[in-house]
Amino acid sequence: MSLFRSEDHVERWLSENGFDRGESMPIDAVLRLARGWYTDPRSATWRPRTRDESQRVLTESGFVGDFWQLP
């Protein structure tokens, strides 16, 4: 993951480093994802998420589209 100040910064970095553009998300969406994704495995009620539950966390955090579809 790389963090950038603006879309212009993204474009400049891509051009300078020769990379193709992937997906970009605003930091508030990444924060929503982190809050939903990371749970405390020490909790007595913790259990691994199913694929569908993980997909729901992505979708509810705003990560939608083909790129974000889990296999």
N, C-alpha and C positions, 0 to 999 in steps of 0.2 A: 504494500500500500504506500502510495506517495501522497503527500499533502501539498496543496497549491493555494496561492492567495486569490487567484481569479482564473477565469477561462483563458484570458490572454497569457497568463503564466503557464497554464497547461500547454497551450499551443506552442509557445516559445520553447519550452522544455522538450516537447516531442520533436520539434524541428531540429533543435541542437543535438539531440541524442539519437535520432534516427529510429524512433519507435513509432508503431502504429497506435492510434488511439483505441483504448479499450473503453470500459465503462467509467464514468465519473459520477460521484454522488456528493451532495453537500454534507458538511461535517455534522449537521444536526441529524441527518438520516443515519450516518455511521454511528452516532451516539445512541439513537433509538435501537439500532440493530444490536449494539454491544449490550445495552440494558436488557434486551429480550433474549439474547443468545447466551450470555454468561450467567450461569446460576451457581449456587454454592453446592459442590458435590459432597460436602460434609453434612448437609441437611439430611435429616432422617427420611424425608419424603423424596429425596433426589432419585432420579432414574434417567437413563439415557433417553433422549427424544427419539421418536420415530422419524422417518424421512418426511412424512406428511406434516408432523409438528414442526420440524425444522423449516420446511417450505413455508408454513404459515408465519413463522417468525420473520423470515425474509420478506414475504409479501406485506405483512402488517407494518414493516419498517420502511416500506416504499421501494424495495428492491424487486422490481417486476420486469418481465420481459424474458426473452429466450436465454440471455446471458446468465440470469439468476435462477434458472430452473435446475433443480437437483436431479441427478440421474436416478 
